[in-house]
Amino acid sequence: QVRVVESGGGSVQAGGSLTLSCRPTGDFFSVLTMAWHRQAPGKQRELVASINTRRSANYVDSVKGRFTISRDNAQNTVYLQMSSLRPEDTAVYYCHRRNIFGGPDYWGQGTQVTVFS
């Protein structure tokens, strides 16, 4: 059974830090491109950061220099380290996995991140 399990959300004061974790199952982790998306109330879901199988990462402009995506292939886990958090980073964060050889995409259930000023 394919699952995408996220953890690490919570509430933090502006300027603080949080780290999200995501552990997908069902495929060899090394063939998965992983990404974090977020959706704020009343807004469309947006791609925050992605990391491919060669550990090349991309970020949306609004989080560059503040967020870092990384992957640990030995632990089958992808992380999103978030620092200098702002109230506008408040959203539900979703982990997404895609197999580079095809097949359906899978999403996690989402984890809430709330940044208060």
N, C-alpha and C positions, 0 to 999 in steps of 0.2 A: 504494500500500500504506500502510495506517495503521500508524504506529509511535508509541510514547511512550518517549522515551529519557531516562533519569535519569542524573545524575552528582553527585558531591560528597560522598558518604558517607565514613565513616572512623571512626577512634578518636580520642577527645579526653578530656582530663581534665575532671572536674566543674568547672563554672564557665566552661568554654571555649565556643568558638563554632564553628559550621560553617554553610556555606551549600549548600543543595541546589539543583540546576537541573533543569529538565524541558523538553524540546523536543518537542512533538507534531507529527505530520505528517498529511496527508490531508485537512485542512479548512482553511479560512481561520481563523487563530488568533483573530481578533476575534470570532468567533461561538462560541467555546468557553468554557464555564465550567470552571475548573481547580481542582483540589483536591489536597491531600496527605493521605494516610492513613498509619497505621502499625500494625504488628502485632508485639507482643512475644511471646516464647516462652510458650506456654500460654494466651495471651489472644486475645480476638477483635480483628479489625481495627477500628480506630476512626478517625473523621474528625478530623484535626488542624486543618486550615485550608482555607478555600475562598475563591475570588475570582471574581466574576462579570464579565461583559463591561463593566460600568461601573466596574470596579475596587473594588467594595464587597466587603469581606472579613469573614469570620467565623472564630472560633477556638474550640476546645474550652477550657473554663475552665482546665485545667491548664497551658496554654502562653500564656495571655494575659499580655501585658507582656514576654514573653521571645522569642516567635517573631513574625516578620513575613513575610507572604506578599505577593508583588508580581508584576506581569507587565509585560513589555516587548513590546508588540505589534509593534514594528519588528524585534525579534530573534526573534519567535515563541517566547518563553521565559517560563516562570514560575519564580520563585525562592522558596525558603523559607529565610529567614535565622533561624538558631537561636542564641540566646545564653543565658548563665547555665544551661548544660546540666546536667542532673541524671542520675544513674544510671538513674532510672526513665524517662528519655527513650530508653533503649536499645531499639531495635526495627529492623525492616525498614520503610523508608519507601517508600510507593508513590505515584506520581503518577497522577492520574485525570483524564480529559477527558470532557466531555459537550457535545455540540452543542445549542445552545439551540433548534434547529429540528427536533430529533429524531434518530433513528438510534441505533445501539448505542453503549454506553459502551466506552471503552478504558482499559487499565491498562498502566503500565510494569512492568518486570521486578522492580523493587524495588532499593533500595540500603541497605546496612547502616550503621546509626549505632550506635556503641558508646561509652558514656560511663562511664569508670572513676573510682573515687574514690581 
